[in-house]
């Protein structure tokens, strides 16, 4: 029997609530008071990926809000809207619904691609930008073509996601075993622990989550040949004016460090690159103390380095 949305209501030093933005209901988890830090998760996860930051950020004087993205966890799962411009509108609408005009935006994996997009499409809403394991979307697009034995090979699973129906079945069968397999493959040796993997496997088996999550990948792939994709590429050539911190695990086999590192050319503002040794695709979970030190140190710097 498939689990229901209640399994993402995990208790901790935070509060759960629903917030409506643009006609869509989002499940958010909130802790602390101060400047707003919006935390955007990636694939195949949900808000809980930021559990360590939901404790560290409030302790340092920030209001941390982790979101279940459209189609995930306890948020609405509409049949469409999984393109990056729509997802950016979701996130900026959420910032306003939370009573703020802007936020520090931290995004991992797909949440990172979304954060890059927000910084271009809604620059006034992104006061600072932090991307984790996420190259600039144009850099990723380019690397898939120019690095066939590197980034294209590393993205082979995502190419398989373009098929209809079958990927959903493969991801959810046997209690979501393939979700756990991806976490193992993409992370440092020894992570995740069994309970951690089980939590993500269960959340991915909530009805329609697998389909919605795969629609992100399908839009990115199929839009390359469509007018909406060409429009997106044109607008994403705009330089980013928000101070940017880009964090990447040195052992990341899903998004190669060399793919991410070329993203600085798209940032006109102060920019900092941090390659974290001993971490794979999930540095904020694999080595949370090191990650939090980098994040909080950069946020505390009033004039981050170029």
N, C-alpha and C positions, 0 to 999 in steps of 0.2 A: 504493500500500500504506500502511495506517495505521501511524503510529509506535507503539512500545510505551512502557511506563512508564520505561524506562531513560533516556529523553531528559530527564527532570527531575532526573537525578543530576548536576547541573552542578557542576563543581569550583570551589573557592574557599577562602578562609580560614575554613572551617566544616566540620562533619561531618554526614553523613547517617545516619539510623537510623530503624527502625520502632518505634513505641510503641503498645501495645494499651490501649484504654480502652473500657469498656462493651461488650466483644465486637467492637469494630471496630479494625482496624489503620490507624494513621496514619503517613504519612511526615512526619518532622520534620527540620529543618535547624537545627543548634545551634552557637553560638559564644560564647566568653567565660565568665566566672565572676562571681557576684555576685547581686543581686536579679533574680528572673526577670521578663523582659519577653516576653509571648506576642504574636506578630504574626500577625494573621488577614487573609488576602487577600480580594479581591473578584472580581467578574466583569469580563472573561473571563480571569482570570489564574491564578496558582498561587504557591507560596511565593517564587519568584524575584523577585516584585515588591518584596520587602524586602531585596534584595541590598546596597543602600547602608547600610541600618540594621543589617544583620548585621555590618558593619564598624565603624560609628560607635558603636553601643551597647557592644560589648565594650571598645572603646578608652576608654570613659568608666566602666568598672567594672560593667557589667551582663551578665547571662546572657541572650542573645537566642535565642529559639526561634521560627522561622517554620514554620507548619504548612500542609500541603496539606489543605484542608477535605474533609469527606466528599464523595466523588464526583469529586474533582479529583486530577490529578497521579499521585503514587505511593500515594495512600491508597485504602482499600477503596471500592467503588462499589456499595453495596447498593441494592435496588430501591426502598426507602422510607427515611423519616427525614430529609426535607429541610425540615421545619418548624423555625422558630426555637427553640422549647423543646427539641427533640431536639438540635439543633446546639449549644445552650448546654450541655446535659448532656455532649455530646462534649468540648467545650472545657474544662469544669471537671473532667471525668474525666482529661483529659490533664494538667492542672496537677498533680493528685494523682499520676498515674503518673510524672511527672517529679520526684517527691519533694518537692513543695511544697504548702503549704496555701492559698496565694494567689499572685497575680501582678499585675503591671502589665499591663493588657490594651490592646493597640493594634489597632484594626480599621479597615479601609478598605472602603467600599462595602458589599457584603453582610457582610463581616467586621465592619464598623462596626455594622450592624443587630444582628448577633450579639453584639457587645460590649455594646451597650445592654441587650440581653435578659439577658445574664449578670449585669450589675450589678443587675438587679431580681430575677431568679430565684435567683441564687447570690451574694448580696452579700458574704459573707465571703471568697469566692474572688477578688474584684476589689478590689485595694488602691488602685489608681488606674486611671482610665478615659481613654483617648484615642481619639476617633473622627475619622476622616478621610473627608471627602466623604460623610458619612452622617448624616442627620437622625435624631432619635429616631423609632422606628417609628410612634408615634401622630401625630407631627408630619407625617411623610410621608403617612400615610393621610389625614389631614385636608386636606393641600395638594392631593392628587389630586382632591378633591371641590370645594374652595373656590377653586382657582386653575386653572380649565380651560384658559385661554390661556397659562398659565405652566408649572407643574409637570406637569400632565396632558399637555400638548403635548410637553414635554421627555421624557416617559416613554412615548411612543407605541410605541417598539420593544418595550418590556416588555409592552405590551398584546398585541402580536402573538405574544409567546412563549406566550400561553395556548393557542394552537392545538396540536393533537397532531401529532407526526411532522414536519410541514413545517419548523418552525424548526430542528430538528436537522439536517435536510438542507441548509438554506440556510447554516447556520453552518460546516459541514464541507466543503462542495463547493469545488472549485477551490483546494485546499490551505488551506482556512480563510480565504479572502480577506475574508469579512465580519467576522471577528474583527479583522483588521487595520484594516478600515474603521471599526469602532467605536472602536478606539484613536485613530485619526486624528480622528474627529468630536468626541470627548469631551475632547481634550487641547489644550494650547497649540500654536500654529503651530510646526512644526519638530520636534515629538516625536510618535511614537517614531522612532528610527533604523530602517533596514531590518532590521538584524540583531535588534534588540529585538522588532519586530513579528513577524518570522519565528519567534522562539522561542515567543511566545504562540500563534501560529497552529498550530505543530506540536503543542504541548502540548494544545491544545483538540481535536486530532484523535485523541488516544488513545481507543480504543474505549470508548463509553458516557459519556465526560466531558461531551459536549454535552448529552446527555439529562439527566444528573444536575444539571448547572448550571442547566438550564431548569426543573427541578423546584422549585428555590428560588423562582423567580418565580411558578410556577404555584400553589404553596402560598400565597404572600402574596396573590395575586389571588383565588383561589377560596375561601380561608378566611374572607374578609370576610362571606360569607353563611352560614357554617357554625358550629355550636356551638363547635368548637375555636378558631375565629377570635375569637368573642365572648369566650371565656374568656381568650384571650391579651390582648385589649384591656383587659379588666377588671384583670388582674394588672399590666399595664404602666403603669397609672395610679399605681402605687407610686412615690414619689419616690426618686431615686437618692442614696445617701449617700456614694459614692466621689468624691473630688476628680476633677474632669473637665476635660480640655482638648479643645476641639472645633476642628479645623483644616479650612479649606475654601479651595479655589482660587477666586479672584475671577472667573475665566473659565469656570467649570464650567457646561457646557450640559446636563449629564445630571441633576444634582441642583442646582437653583438655590440660590445663596447665601441668598436670602430664605426658602427652605423650611427649610434647616438652622438658620438663626439663631433660629428660634422654639423650639428644643429646650431652651433654658435653663430654661423653666418646669417641666421635669420633674426638675431637679437641685436638691436641697436643700443639697448640699455646696459647697465652693469651686469656682467655675466660671470658665473662661477661654475666650474666643472669639478665634480668630486667622484673619483673612481674608488669604490670601497672594496678593499681586499677581503677575501674570505666570504664573499656574498654572491649569490646567484641573482635570479630574477626578482626576488622578494626581499631586498635589503632591509626594509622597514620592519619585517617580521623575523628574518634570519639573524640579524645583528642589530636589534632595536636600540641598544644603548649607544652604539657608534652612530647609527643613523640619527637618533634624537640629538646627539651632541652636535652633529653637522647642521641639522635643521635649526635648532634653537640658537646656535652661535651665529648663523647667517641672519636669522630674523632679528637678533639683537644688534646687528651691525647697522648703524644708521646710513652708512655710505658703503654698501658692498662693493668689492673690488671689480674692476673691469676684467 
